[in-house]
Amino acid sequence: MPTLTVAFCTFKRADRLDKLVGALRAQSCPAPFDILAVNNDSPDDTLEVLARLQREPGAPLRIVTETAPGIVPARNRALAETLGRDILVFIDDDELPQAGFLAAAYDAIANEGTHCAGGRIEIDFSPCRRPGWLDDEVAGFLGRLDHGAKPFWIADDTTPVWSGNTAYAMPFFRDHPELRFDARFNRTGEGVGGGEDAMMLRALLDLGARIRYRPDMAVWHGVDPWKLTPRYFLQLHYRAGLRHGQFRLPAFPHTVFGIPPFLLRQFLRHCLTTLKLLLSSKSRLLRQGMNTTHALGLIVGYQRRSQT
């Protein structure tokens, strides 16, 4: 019978761990499973809480501490710790699994021949209130993912799955020892941005991995109150543009002050559109502002790329 580990990486969220571990232990799964907690050198009482949970009944809980800061070293530590297992399932420390989560992950890897599977992520705004300005499109950038009610094979990154809700066939990682989360897209502490999961998806696709969307593999994602501000979404898109410009854009032969002209034109167009919306109507103003900060991030990121 395949061996399965469900892992979460955690930083300074000790108050969420009781519910998370309890919900994982309550999951039904065709195979026995254990739980791996990767403590990312949390400054709060995370280790004390985990040690108490370790002594409680249910699926065994193993604890490791990764001192290198950031989600990428923590996720890569989880990969290293479970390389000898058959199935690794990731869930984030601000999420809770819905009924059938582990059973669906197990079925996708063990029975469907999948190398990577991911599922729905639904947003839980409690105990906060959803702001009136937060429409469904913008709310999607809080991590919500829903590709519909039917499972399907993922052929490209237009229908992604996110690493807060993914299962991996670990033999695939043993066969590809270079396959790890990209340190260039690290996010430390309570920082904004990241993108390591998108890069992992692209790496898997490049290697010809079989990737499956499973809607029955579902989690609730809790939202931190500090993210429910327009500033957060603007920063998020600036950081995404910054990393894209620095690490993913090719070198262009023609630049003005080290910047490709098309990036400057794109940024100016977004600035003009933002100004028009500001003067005429606030409808879609935030979404357009996000486009503008992303375009600015592309410019700054490309300049950094040129300087290295």
FILO-924755 format. One record per residue (C-alpha): residue number from 1; residue in three letters; x, y, z. Coordinates in pm, 1 decimal. Example, Ala and Ser with C-alpha at 12.3 -4.5 7.8 and 13.67 -1.06 7.14 Angstrom:
residues 2
- i aa c1 c2 c3
- 1 ALA 1230.0 -450.0 780.0
- 2 SER 1367.0 -106.0 714.0
This chain:
residues 308
- i aa c1 c2 c3
- 1 MET 0.0 0.0 0.0
- 2 PRO 141.3 345.9 -89.4
- 3 THR 285.0 554.4 191.9
- 4 LEU 143.5 906.0 234.6
- 5 THR 258.1 1213.8 424.0
- 6 VAL 60.1 1535.2 448.5
- 7 ALA 288.4 1830.8 520.6
- 8 PHE 243.7 2192.1 618.5
- 9 CYS 504.6 2464.9 648.7
- 10 THR 438.0 2709.6 928.0
- 11 PHE 564.4 3048.6 1040.4
- 12 LYS 424.4 3233.2 1341.4
- 13 ARG 76.0 3084.1 1322.8
- 14 ALA 69.0 2884.2 1645.0
- 15 ASP -292.5 2985.4 1705.5
- 16 ARG -406.3 2798.4 1390.5
- 17 LEU -224.5 2469.7 1446.9
- 18 ASP -473.6 2298.1 1679.3
- 19 LYS -752.2 2326.6 1421.9
- 20 LEU -528.7 2229.5 1130.9
- 21 VAL -378.5 1918.5 1289.5
- 22 GLY -716.5 1817.8 1431.5
- 23 ALA -882.4 1853.6 1091.5
- 24 LEU -607.7 1652.1 922.7
- 25 ARG -635.7 1374.7 1179.6
- 26 ALA -1011.1 1364.8 1119.7
- 27 GLN -961.2 1296.3 747.9
- 28 SER -1053.1 958.6 603.9
- 29 CYS -789.0 807.2 376.2
- 30 PRO -757.0 462.7 214.4
- 31 ALA -395.6 441.3 338.0
- 32 PRO -248.5 518.2 678.8
- 33 PHE -82.7 860.5 675.8
- 34 ASP 141.0 1073.3 890.6
- 35 ILE 173.8 1449.6 925.8
- 36 LEU 492.1 1653.2 880.1
- 37 ALA 517.4 2001.8 1030.3
- 38 VAL 801.3 2215.0 894.5
- 39 ASN 855.2 2495.2 1143.9
- 40 ASN 1022.9 2784.3 960.6
- 41 ASP 1205.6 2905.6 1273.3
- 42 SER 891.6 3067.6 1414.4
- 43 PRO 953.0 3323.6 1693.5
- 44 ASP 624.7 3242.3 1872.1
- 45 ASP 529.1 2927.2 2064.1
- 46 THR 486.8 2715.6 1749.9
- 47 LEU 725.0 2445.2 1870.5
- 48 GLU 551.1 2416.8 2207.8
- 49 VAL 211.0 2383.7 2042.3
- 50 LEU 339.9 2123.9 1796.3
- 51 ALA 506.1 1924.7 2075.3
- 52 ARG 173.5 1910.5 2260.9
- 53 LEU -10.9 1805.2 1946.2
- 54 GLN 252.0 1539.8 1882.3
- 55 ARG 153.2 1366.6 2206.6
- 56 GLU -215.6 1356.9 2120.0
- 57 PRO -384.2 1055.8 1952.8
- 58 GLY -436.1 1024.2 1582.2
- 59 ALA -208.3 1027.6 1280.2
- 60 PRO 158.4 1056.0 1388.6
- 61 LEU 298.1 1410.2 1379.2
- 62 ARG 664.2 1466.8 1297.8
- 63 ILE 827.2 1805.9 1354.7
- 64 VAL 1133.3 1952.8 1182.9
- 65 THR 1269.0 2306.2 1192.9
- 66 GLU 1403.9 2479.8 883.0
- 67 THR 1616.4 2778.2 984.8
- 68 ALA 1660.9 2922.9 634.8
- 69 PRO 1389.6 3189.5 612.0
- 70 GLY 1108.8 3166.7 361.6
- 71 ILE 850.3 2942.6 207.0
- 72 VAL 1086.6 2799.5 -54.9
- 73 PRO 1341.7 2652.7 191.5
- 74 ALA 1050.2 2522.4 401.2
- 75 ARG 878.5 2353.6 106.6
- 76 ASN 1207.1 2210.1 -17.6
- 77 ARG 1275.8 2076.2 331.6
- 78 ALA 940.8 1897.6 319.6
- 79 LEU 1038.5 1744.1 -15.5
- 80 ALA 1371.1 1628.8 127.3
- 81 GLU 1208.7 1482.7 439.0
- 82 THR 954.6 1281.8 235.9
- 83 LEU 1164.6 1177.9 -62.4
- 84 GLY 1136.9 813.4 39.0
- 85 ARG 756.8 823.9 64.2
- 86 ASP 515.0 749.1 -219.6
- 87 ILE 282.4 1047.9 -186.7
- 88 LEU 334.6 1396.4 -41.4
- 89 VAL 34.8 1622.3 9.9
- 90 PHE 85.4 1992.6 85.2
- 91 ILE -156.8 2212.1 275.6
- 92 ASP -81.7 2561.7 409.7
- 93 ASP -90.6 2658.2 775.7
- 94 ASP -373.2 2907.1 711.3
- 95 GLU -595.4 2643.1 551.8
- 96 LEU -830.4 2368.8 666.4
- 97 PRO -909.8 2055.0 464.4
- 98 GLN -1265.7 1986.6 357.8
- 99 ALA -1416.3 1638.7 383.0
- 100 GLY -1261.8 1398.1 132.7
- 101 PHE -946.0 1607.0 80.8
- 102 LEU -690.4 1333.5 156.7
- 103 ALA -894.1 1055.4 -3.1
- 104 ALA -911.1 1254.3 -329.0
- 105 ALA -537.3 1327.4 -319.2
- 106 TYR -460.5 960.5 -259.0
- 107 ASP -689.8 849.8 -541.3
- 108 ALA -537.4 1094.7 -789.3
- 109 ILE -180.1 976.7 -726.7
- 110 ALA -229.3 608.1 -643.3
- 111 ASN -508.7 520.3 -887.3
- 112 GLU -499.4 774.0 -1172.4
- 113 GLY -126.9 767.4 -1243.1
- 114 THR -91.0 1135.6 -1164.3
- 115 HIS 243.9 1300.4 -1083.1
- 116 CYS 82.4 1612.7 -937.7
- 117 ALA -275.6 1682.0 -835.9
- 118 GLY -437.6 1994.5 -701.2
- 119 GLY -785.3 2102.7 -608.4
- 120 ARG -1024.5 2376.1 -508.5
- 121 ILE -925.9 2651.5 -267.1
- 122 GLU -1219.4 2841.5 -121.0
- 123 ILE -1178.8 3164.5 73.7
- 124 ASP -1287.4 3183.4 437.0
- 125 PHE -1318.4 3547.7 542.8
- 126 SER -1414.7 3473.1 905.3
- 127 PRO -1368.7 3624.8 1155.4
- 128 CYS -1315.3 3924.0 923.5
- 129 ARG -1581.6 4074.9 702.3
- 130 ARG -1536.5 4082.3 328.7
- 131 PRO -1491.8 4448.5 223.9
- 132 GLY -1750.2 4586.7 -14.6
- 133 TRP -1483.7 4690.8 -265.6
- 134 LEU -1346.5 4335.3 -292.9
- 135 ASP -1511.8 4192.1 -604.1
- 136 ASP -1473.7 3829.8 -715.3
- 137 GLU -1198.9 3907.1 -967.0
- 138 VAL -975.8 4078.1 -711.5
- 139 ALA -1063.1 3819.4 -444.6
- 140 GLY -912.4 3557.5 -673.8
- 141 PHE -571.0 3699.6 -590.0
- 142 LEU -617.8 3590.1 -228.5
- 143 GLY -557.7 3233.2 -344.0
- 144 ARG -905.2 3122.4 -447.5
- 145 LEU -898.3 2848.6 -708.9
- 146 ASP -1196.1 2682.2 -874.1
- 147 HIS -1175.3 2530.3 -1222.3
- 148 GLY -1522.5 2380.1 -1205.0
- 149 ALA -1692.3 2068.0 -1077.8
- 150 LYS -1527.5 1811.7 -1305.4
- 151 PRO -1172.7 1671.4 -1286.5
- 152 PHE -945.4 1713.0 -1588.9
- 153 TRP -582.8 1682.5 -1699.0
- 154 ILE -386.6 2007.7 -1693.4
- 155 ALA -199.2 2076.4 -2017.3
- 156 ASP -62.7 2425.7 -1952.8
- 157 ASP -40.0 2697.3 -1687.5
- 158 THR -368.4 2864.8 -1783.1
- 159 THR -544.8 2631.7 -1537.5
- 160 PRO -293.6 2620.4 -1251.0
- 161 VAL -296.8 2441.1 -918.6
- 162 TRP -136.1 2605.7 -616.2
- 163 SER 104.1 2441.7 -373.8
- 164 GLY -119.0 2517.3 -74.1
- 165 ASN -332.0 2231.4 -203.2
- 166 THR -125.1 1985.3 -403.9
- 167 ALA -26.9 1619.8 -396.8
- 168 TYR 293.9 1489.2 -550.1
- 169 ALA 406.5 1142.3 -658.1
- 170 MET 744.7 1128.9 -489.4
- 171 PRO 901.7 875.3 -730.4
- 172 PHE 883.7 1155.7 -989.1
- 173 PHE 1097.3 1374.0 -761.8
- 174 ARG 1341.3 1088.2 -704.9
- 175 ASP 1372.6 1052.4 -1081.7
- 176 HIS 1427.4 1429.0 -1118.1
- 177 PRO 1654.1 1538.6 -829.9
- 178 GLU 1680.9 1887.6 -980.5
- 179 LEU 1307.3 1942.1 -932.1
- 180 ARG 1273.9 2177.4 -637.4
- 181 PHE 1095.6 2503.8 -555.6
- 182 ASP 1281.0 2797.2 -711.4
- 183 ALA 1469.3 3003.8 -452.5
- 184 ARG 1447.7 3314.8 -671.5
- 185 PHE 1074.8 3326.4 -593.8
- 186 ASN 1108.8 3292.9 -218.9
- 187 ARG 881.5 3478.5 23.3
- 188 THR 999.9 3532.8 377.3
- 189 GLY 808.3 3591.2 698.4
- 190 GLU 488.0 3780.9 639.1
- 191 GLY 614.0 3923.3 311.6
- 192 VAL 405.9 3985.3 1.8
- 193 GLY 437.4 3789.7 -319.2
- 194 GLY 616.3 3471.8 -404.0
- 195 GLY 537.6 3270.9 -713.8
- 196 GLU 727.6 2955.6 -622.0
- 197 ASP 420.8 2740.7 -685.2
- 198 ALA 369.4 2883.1 -1035.8
- 199 MET 732.3 2810.0 -1117.9
- 200 MET 699.7 2454.8 -985.2
- 201 LEU 395.4 2403.1 -1207.4
- 202 ARG 591.1 2521.1 -1512.6
- 203 ALA 885.3 2296.9 -1421.7
- 204 LEU 654.4 1996.8 -1392.4
- 205 LEU 494.2 2075.0 -1728.3
- 206 ASP 836.7 2109.6 -1890.8
- 207 LEU 927.1 1762.1 -1761.3
- 208 GLY 609.6 1612.4 -1904.1
- 209 ALA 447.0 1543.0 -1567.8
- 210 ARG 87.5 1423.0 -1562.2
- 211 ILE -102.4 1691.4 -1368.9
- 212 ARG -461.2 1650.4 -1257.2
- 213 TYR -723.5 1892.5 -1127.9
- 214 ARG -944.1 1727.6 -865.3
- 215 PRO -1232.3 1946.7 -744.0
- 216 ASP -1302.3 1703.3 -458.6
- 217 MET -956.4 1778.3 -319.6
- 218 ALA -1072.2 2097.9 -148.9
- 219 VAL -955.8 2327.0 130.8
- 220 TRP -1070.8 2641.7 307.4
- 221 HIS -814.6 2922.2 296.6
- 222 GLY -825.1 3168.8 586.4
- 223 VAL -744.9 3530.9 504.1
- 224 ASP -523.3 3741.1 728.7
- 225 PRO -690.4 4076.4 809.0
- 226 TRP -385.6 4274.9 693.7
- 227 LYS -439.3 4144.8 339.6
- 228 LEU -787.2 4296.6 312.3
- 229 THR -661.4 4636.7 198.2
- 230 PRO -607.6 4780.2 -152.1
- 231 ARG -242.9 4835.4 -60.4
- 232 TYR -186.8 4460.7 -29.3
- 233 PHE -312.2 4389.6 -382.8
- 234 LEU -102.6 4671.4 -526.5
- 235 GLN 208.8 4541.1 -350.1
- 236 LEU 130.6 4185.7 -458.3
- 237 HIS 122.4 4282.4 -824.4
- 238 TYR 430.9 4501.6 -797.9
- 239 ARG 625.6 4208.5 -650.7
- 240 ALA 493.0 3973.2 -921.0
- 241 GLY 606.6 4214.4 -1191.6
- 242 LEU 942.4 4260.9 -1020.8
- 243 ARG 1019.1 3888.7 -1022.0
- 244 HIS 890.9 3842.5 -1375.6
- 245 GLY 1106.2 4125.6 -1504.4
- 246 GLN 1416.0 4011.6 -1315.7
- 247 PHE 1401.7 3637.1 -1370.2
- 248 ARG 1173.9 3552.0 -1662.1
- 249 LEU 1200.3 3819.1 -1931.1
- 250 PRO 1466.5 3759.4 -2197.3
- 251 ALA 1740.2 4010.2 -2271.5
- 252 PHE 1620.9 4264.1 -2529.2
- 253 PRO 1877.9 4416.6 -2767.0
- 254 HIS 1727.4 4766.1 -2774.4
- 255 THR 1678.4 4958.2 -2450.8
- 256 VAL 1645.0 5317.9 -2334.6
- 257 PHE 1832.9 5378.5 -2009.8
- 258 GLY 1841.3 5000.9 -1969.3
- 259 ILE 1466.0 4958.7 -2018.4
- 260 PRO 1299.7 4803.9 -2326.3
- 261 PRO 1078.5 5073.1 -2486.0
- 262 PHE 773.2 4848.1 -2495.3
- 263 LEU 783.0 4819.9 -2115.3
- 264 LEU 787.2 5198.4 -2083.6
- 265 ARG 496.4 5233.5 -2326.8
- 266 GLN 301.3 4967.1 -2141.7
- 267 PHE 356.2 5139.5 -1808.0
- 268 LEU 253.9 5479.2 -1945.8
- 269 ARG -63.4 5333.7 -2099.6
- 270 HIS -157.6 5180.8 -1765.6
- 271 CYS -86.1 5510.6 -1587.3
- 272 LEU -310.7 5698.5 -1830.3
- 273 THR -593.1 5445.1 -1793.1
- 274 THR -562.9 5461.2 -1414.0
- 275 LEU -580.6 5841.8 -1423.2
- 276 LYS -891.8 5833.6 -1643.3
- 277 LEU -1065.1 5593.7 -1404.8
- 278 LEU -963.0 5807.6 -1109.3
- 279 LEU -1119.3 6116.4 -1264.2
- 280 SER -1432.6 5955.2 -1407.1
- 281 SER -1530.0 5648.2 -1207.6
- 282 LYS -1390.9 5425.5 -937.5
- 283 SER -1526.4 5116.6 -1110.7
- 284 ARG -1234.4 4875.6 -1172.1
- 285 LEU -994.3 5137.0 -1036.3
- 286 LEU -819.8 4892.2 -802.6
- 287 ARG -786.1 4627.0 -1072.2
- 288 GLN -636.5 4882.1 -1308.7
- 289 GLY -404.9 5004.1 -1033.3
- 290 MET -285.0 4646.4 -993.9
- 291 ASN -203.6 4638.0 -1366.5
- 292 THR -7.9 4961.6 -1328.2
- 293 THR 200.4 4845.0 -1032.3
- 294 HIS 272.0 4517.3 -1214.2
- 295 ALA 398.2 4713.9 -1515.1
- 296 LEU 619.0 4923.7 -1285.1
- 297 GLY 752.5 4606.3 -1123.9
- 298 LEU 845.2 4470.6 -1467.4
- 299 ILE 1055.7 4781.1 -1533.7
- 300 VAL 1233.9 4774.2 -1198.0
- 301 GLY 1287.9 4399.3 -1222.1
- 302 TYR 1433.1 4423.1 -1571.7
- 303 GLN 1670.8 4696.6 -1458.7
- 304 ARG 1788.7 4473.3 -1174.7
- 305 ARG 1837.0 4191.3 -1422.1
- 306 SER 2051.9 4413.7 -1641.3
- 307 GLN 2267.8 4511.6 -1345.6
- 308 THR 2357.0 4153.8 -1249.5
